Amino acid sequence: MDYSSQEFISKIITILKAARNKLLYPKNIVVESKARFNYVTNIDIKIQNYLTKELKELLPSSVVAEEGVNETTSEYEWIIDPIDGTTNYIRGFQYAISVALAKNNKTVLGFVYDILKNDLYYGIEGKGAFVFKNNKLKQLESLNNKKEYDDNIVIYGIPYDRSKSASIFKMAFDLSKVSSDVKRVGPAALDICSVATGKTDIYFEYDLQEWDYQASLLILKEVDGFFDRINNLFIFTTKNKYKVFKECVDKEDIL
């Protein structure tokens, strides 16, 4: 199986575009609470079922997905987040579909679909990262080739475990001293893509799951971005900006 072939990539894109249409024109959204501040809708389940079926037909494999699927028994594994940013989806803010393909536990393909903007980012292990924007395909350039500003745009996530919020806000405050702006945007997949495209410089969040970040992390790696994990804190940035993060943030604040 040549998972990096244009034919294979095109088939995945076709599946994702069909999923987008189902998201844009839903009927009778039903919202349930998985835990406090953590929601799931019947549309999450519908999209996950659709993606699982179509992707497994394209490449038989195990599946790990947000809404209660965890199969890890084959060489290949699809990692699916049907709606990254369900709260955003419910309220009308930006959200994404995130799909990664792993081979022997190594991510080899990653797709992040910004549904409202109709921007589709994807990365191929060892072959670069790309974006479909305005029906045109563009390869993302290395972050090493982009102008690096002295100040920073920092974004962060708020954990479901609110006992960790004070730690996040403290780190955001510390970074604000050397940044032109500190933002909360979300969801994780799009936040990481914003680092990969050079729009932002540092993104950090606690307690991410495989489906939250594997696809977008591959995209970031393919443009020479930098990733670190300290305990359960995930940091996505560049090597130079990681130095800024380490200099500004008190390690004792990281839980």
One Martini backbone bead per residue (centre of mass of N, CA, C, O) as a GRO file, in nm:
protein
  255
    1MET     BB    1   0.090   0.041   0.028
    2ASP     BB    2   0.059   0.374  -0.103
    3TYR     BB    3  -0.006   0.633   0.115
    4SER     BB    4   0.151   0.874  -0.067
    5SER     BB    5  -0.027   0.880  -0.289
    6GLN     BB    6  -0.237   1.069  -0.477
    7GLU     BB    7  -0.472   0.871  -0.484
    8PHE     BB    8  -0.499   0.828  -0.178
    9ILE     BB    9  -0.528   1.123  -0.095
   10SER     BB   10  -0.781   1.185  -0.269
   11LYS     BB   11  -0.970   0.987  -0.122
   12ILE     BB   12  -0.960   1.123   0.152
   13ILE     BB   13  -1.062   1.399   0.062
   14THR     BB   14  -1.337   1.301  -0.033
   15ILE     BB   15  -1.430   1.202   0.245
   16LEU     BB   16  -1.400   1.479   0.393
   17LYS     BB   17  -1.597   1.642   0.216
   18ALA     BB   18  -1.845   1.473   0.287
   19ALA     BB   19  -1.831   1.531   0.590
   20ARG     BB   20  -1.869   1.835   0.571
   21ASN     BB   21  -2.160   1.832   0.462
   22LYS     BB   22  -2.277   1.698   0.720
   23LEU     BB   23  -2.195   1.941   0.910
   24LEU     BB   24  -2.335   2.190   0.763
   25TYR     BB   25  -2.622   1.997   0.736
   26PRO     BB   26  -2.782   1.945   0.995
   27LYS     BB   27  -3.007   1.735   1.195
   28ASN     BB   28  -3.095   1.735   1.495
   29ILE     BB   29  -2.928   1.833   1.744
   30VAL     BB   30  -2.768   1.637   2.002
   31VAL     BB   31  -2.683   1.704   2.343
   32GLU     BB   32  -2.417   1.577   2.546
   33SER     BB   33  -2.264   1.480   2.857
   34LYS     BB   34  -1.956   1.342   2.959
   35ALA     BB   35  -1.873   1.603   3.114
   36ARG     BB   36  -1.763   1.867   3.242
   37PHE     BB   37  -1.741   2.065   2.951
   38ASN     BB   38  -1.806   1.781   2.792
   39TYR     BB   39  -1.910   1.715   2.461
   40VAL     BB   40  -2.173   1.547   2.269
   41THR     BB   41  -2.299   1.448   1.953
   42ASN     BB   42  -2.474   1.294   1.703
   43ILE     BB   43  -2.269   1.403   1.489
   44ASP     BB   44  -2.013   1.279   1.588
   45ILE     BB   45  -2.110   0.987   1.545
   46LYS     BB   46  -2.179   1.005   1.247
   47ILE     BB   47  -1.895   1.088   1.146
   48GLN     BB   48  -1.735   0.857   1.270
   49ASN     BB   49  -1.881   0.628   1.122
   50TYR     BB   50  -1.816   0.724   0.840
   51LEU     BB   51  -1.506   0.733   0.856
   52THR     BB   52  -1.458   0.446   0.945
   53LYS     BB   53  -1.581   0.305   0.701
   54GLU     BB   54  -1.423   0.446   0.467
   55LEU     BB   55  -1.126   0.404   0.573
   56LYS     BB   56  -1.140   0.089   0.601
   57GLU     BB   57  -1.194   0.044   0.299
   58LEU     BB   58  -0.932   0.176   0.201
   59LEU     BB   59  -0.785   0.075   0.491
   60PRO     BB   60  -0.731  -0.178   0.666
   61SER     BB   61  -0.783  -0.132   1.027
   62SER     BB   62  -0.741   0.026   1.292
   63VAL     BB   63  -0.918   0.218   1.560
   64VAL     BB   64  -0.894   0.559   1.687
   65ALA     BB   65  -1.150   0.729   1.877
   66GLU     BB   66  -1.318   0.947   2.067
   67GLU     BB   67  -1.609   0.783   2.054
   68GLY     BB   68  -1.534   0.477   2.169
   69VAL     BB   69  -1.265   0.384   2.000
   70ASN     BB   70  -1.029   0.085   2.048
   71GLU     BB   71  -0.810  -0.027   1.801
   72THR     BB   72  -0.486  -0.231   1.831
   73THR     BB   73  -0.421  -0.489   1.584
   74SER     BB   74  -0.251  -0.340   1.357
   75GLU     BB   75  -0.034  -0.188   1.149
   76TYR     BB   76  -0.273  -0.006   1.105
   77GLU     BB   77  -0.402   0.337   1.202
   78TRP     BB   78  -0.680   0.513   1.277
   79ILE     BB   79  -0.712   0.865   1.374
   80ILE     BB   80  -1.014   1.006   1.520
   81ASP     BB   81  -1.174   1.337   1.488
   82PRO     BB   82  -1.481   1.440   1.400
   83ILE     BB   83  -1.486   1.683   1.633
   84ASP     BB   84  -1.280   1.948   1.680
   85GLY     BB   85  -1.482   2.128   1.877
   86THR     BB   86  -1.779   2.088   1.992
   87THR     BB   87  -1.845   2.353   2.132
   88ASN     BB   88  -1.799   2.523   1.881
   89TYR     BB   89  -2.012   2.386   1.707
   90ILE     BB   90  -2.257   2.458   1.884
   91ARG     BB   91  -2.173   2.791   1.877
   92GLY     BB   92  -2.010   2.870   1.587
   93PHE     BB   93  -1.725   2.796   1.583
   94GLN     BB   94  -1.439   2.671   1.522
   95TYR     BB   95  -1.363   2.360   1.344
   96ALA     BB   96  -1.266   2.000   1.311
   97ILE     BB   97  -1.111   1.756   1.125
   98SER     BB   98  -0.924   1.460   1.242
   99VAL     BB   99  -0.671   1.268   1.057
  100ALA     BB  100  -0.481   0.969   1.107
  101LEU     BB  101  -0.193   0.768   1.003
  102ALA     BB  102  -0.062   0.464   1.127
  103LYS     BB  103   0.262   0.291   1.136
  104ASN     BB  104   0.373   0.127   1.379
  105ASN     BB  105   0.310   0.396   1.566
  106LYS     BB  106   0.352   0.588   1.310
  107THR     BB  107   0.301   0.884   1.172
  108VAL     BB  108   0.221   0.936   0.806
  109LEU     BB  109  -0.064   1.083   0.829
  110GLY     BB  110  -0.226   1.422   0.806
  111PHE     BB  111  -0.558   1.567   0.880
  112VAL     BB  112  -0.692   1.909   0.862
  113TYR     BB  113  -1.030   2.042   0.880
  114ASP     BB  114  -1.152   2.353   0.810
  115ILE     BB  115  -1.478   2.389   0.779
  116LEU     BB  116  -1.551   2.698   0.752
  117LYS     BB  117  -1.297   2.768   0.551
  118ASN     BB  118  -1.204   2.526   0.367
  119ASP     BB  119  -0.933   2.413   0.503
  120LEU     BB  120  -0.679   2.172   0.399
  121TYR     BB  121  -0.462   1.991   0.590
  122TYR     BB  122  -0.144   1.816   0.511
  123GLY     BB  123   0.068   1.525   0.587
  124ILE     BB  124   0.381   1.367   0.482
  125GLU     BB  125   0.604   1.156   0.563
  126GLY     BB  126   0.893   1.312   0.428
  127LYS     BB  127   0.703   1.522   0.210
  128GLY     BB  128   0.532   1.721   0.371
  129ALA     BB  129   0.318   2.016   0.362
  130PHE     BB  130  -0.034   2.110   0.311
  131VAL     BB  131  -0.282   2.326   0.129
  132PHE     BB  132  -0.625   2.373   0.080
  133LYS     BB  133  -0.697   2.686  -0.088
  134ASN     BB  134  -0.912   2.798  -0.297
  135ASN     BB  135  -0.859   2.534  -0.477
  136LYS     BB  136  -0.552   2.533  -0.380
  137LEU     BB  137  -0.228   2.401  -0.387
  138LYS     BB  138   0.001   2.420  -0.101
  139GLN     BB  139   0.312   2.441   0.019
  140LEU     BB  140   0.463   2.437   0.313
  141GLU     BB  141   0.690   2.612   0.470
  142SER     BB  142   0.950   2.643   0.644
  143LEU     BB  143   1.008   2.791   0.950
  144ASN     BB  144   1.312   2.860   0.882
  145ASN     BB  145   1.210   3.070   0.637
  146LYS     BB  146   1.079   3.248   0.835
  147LYS     BB  147   1.004   3.517   0.989
  148GLU     BB  148   1.129   3.619   1.308
  149TYR     BB  149   0.995   3.751   1.579
  150ASP     BB  150   1.052   3.897   1.883
  151ASP     BB  151   0.780   3.853   1.926
  152ASN     BB  152   0.459   3.704   2.031
  153ILE     BB  153   0.223   3.441   1.959
  154VAL     BB  154   0.000   3.311   2.200
  155ILE     BB  155  -0.143   2.987   2.268
  156TYR     BB  156  -0.416   2.821   2.452
  157GLY     BB  157  -0.549   2.579   2.671
  158ILE     BB  158  -0.835   2.449   2.841
  159PRO     BB  159  -0.890   2.236   3.081
  160TYR     BB  160  -1.111   2.016   3.205
  161ASP     BB  161  -0.918   2.030   3.441
  162ARG     BB  162  -0.953   2.297   3.656
  163SER     BB  163  -0.698   2.249   3.843
  164LYS     BB  164  -0.506   2.355   3.584
  165SER     BB  165  -0.569   2.655   3.518
  166ALA     BB  166  -0.364   2.816   3.687
  167SER     BB  167  -0.119   2.716   3.532
  168ILE     BB  168  -0.195   2.825   3.255
  169PHE     BB  169  -0.230   3.127   3.337
  170LYS     BB  170   0.057   3.165   3.440
  171MET     BB  171   0.202   3.107   3.175
  172ALA     BB  172   0.057   3.323   3.010
  173PHE     BB  173   0.154   3.561   3.179
  174ASP     BB  174   0.458   3.520   3.142
  175LEU     BB  175   0.446   3.538   2.823
  176SER     BB  176   0.322   3.830   2.802
  177LYS     BB  177   0.602   3.983   2.857
  178VAL     BB  178   0.704   3.860   2.542
  179SER     BB  179   0.421   3.951   2.407
  180SER     BB  180   0.175   4.078   2.191
  181ASP     BB  181   0.001   3.802   2.236
  182VAL     BB  182  -0.272   3.628   2.410
  183LYS     BB  183  -0.458   3.328   2.330
  184ARG     BB  184  -0.789   3.188   2.288
  185VAL     BB  185  -0.913   2.945   2.059
  186GLY     BB  186  -0.941   2.686   1.891
  187PRO     BB  187  -0.869   2.399   1.835
  188ALA     BB  188  -0.596   2.207   1.853
  189ALA     BB  189  -0.548   2.143   1.551
  190LEU     BB  190  -0.558   2.449   1.465
  191ASP     BB  191  -0.342   2.557   1.652
  192ILE     BB  192  -0.110   2.391   1.531
  193CYS     BB  193  -0.143   2.501   1.242
  194SER     BB  194  -0.074   2.796   1.320
  195VAL     BB  195   0.221   2.723   1.372
  196ALA     BB  196   0.290   2.588   1.093
  197THR     BB  197   0.218   2.879   0.939
  198GLY     BB  198   0.315   3.131   1.141
  199LYS     BB  199   0.085   3.282   1.305
  200THR     BB  200   0.212   3.134   1.543
  201ASP     BB  201   0.450   3.030   1.812
  202ILE     BB  202   0.270   2.921   2.065
  203TYR     BB  203   0.144   2.603   2.196
  204PHE     BB  204  -0.055   2.510   2.492
  205GLU     BB  205  -0.153   2.194   2.665
  206TYR     BB  206  -0.348   1.980   2.839
  207ASP     BB  207  -0.444   1.650   2.793
  208LEU     BB  208  -0.396   1.520   2.529
  209GLN     BB  209  -0.500   1.331   2.260
  210GLU     BB  210  -0.436   1.162   1.984
  211TRP     BB  211  -0.678   1.298   1.817
  212ASP     BB  212  -0.587   1.599   1.871
  213TYR     BB  213  -0.253   1.583   1.743
  214GLN     BB  214  -0.129   1.386   1.528
  215ALA     BB  215  -0.190   1.527   1.261
  216SER     BB  216  -0.071   1.817   1.328
  217LEU     BB  217   0.211   1.725   1.411
  218LEU     BB  218   0.303   1.634   1.135
  219ILE     BB  219   0.278   1.906   1.002
  220LEU     BB  220   0.483   2.045   1.187
  221LYS     BB  221   0.727   1.861   1.126
  222GLU     BB  222   0.724   1.921   0.804
  223VAL     BB  223   0.814   2.241   0.903
  224ASP     BB  224   1.018   2.231   1.152
  225GLY     BB  225   0.902   2.188   1.412
  226PHE     BB  226   0.820   2.181   1.773
  227PHE     BB  227   0.817   1.922   2.034
  228ASP     BB  228   0.676   1.889   2.372
  229ARG     BB  229   0.670   1.695   2.687
  230ILE     BB  230   0.551   1.785   3.019
  231ASN     BB  231   0.411   1.557   3.124
  232ASN     BB  232   0.081   1.696   3.044
  233LEU     BB  233   0.240   1.903   2.866
  234PHE     BB  234   0.187   2.060   2.553
  235ILE     BB  235   0.432   2.166   2.299
  236PHE     BB  236   0.409   2.408   2.022
  237THR     BB  237   0.682   2.502   1.799
  238THR     BB  238   1.000   2.629   1.805
  239LYS     BB  239   1.317   2.622   1.893
  240ASN     BB  240   1.343   2.924   1.967
  241LYS     BB  241   1.064   2.950   2.123
  242TYR     BB  242   1.127   2.736   2.335
  243LYS     BB  243   1.328   2.909   2.486
  244VAL     BB  244   1.124   3.116   2.576
  245PHE     BB  245   0.945   2.931   2.736
  246LYS     BB  246   1.167   2.830   2.939
  247GLU     BB  247   1.244   3.121   3.045
  248CYS     BB  248   0.940   3.208   3.147
  249VAL     BB  249   0.874   2.932   3.273
  250ASP     BB  250   0.791   2.778   3.559
  251LYS     BB  251   0.839   2.453   3.634
  252GLU     BB  252   0.653   2.452   3.895
  253ASP     BB  253   0.382   2.508   3.716
  254ILE     BB  254   0.411   2.218   3.612
  255LEU     BB  255   0.199   1.926   3.639
   0.00000   0.00000   0.00000
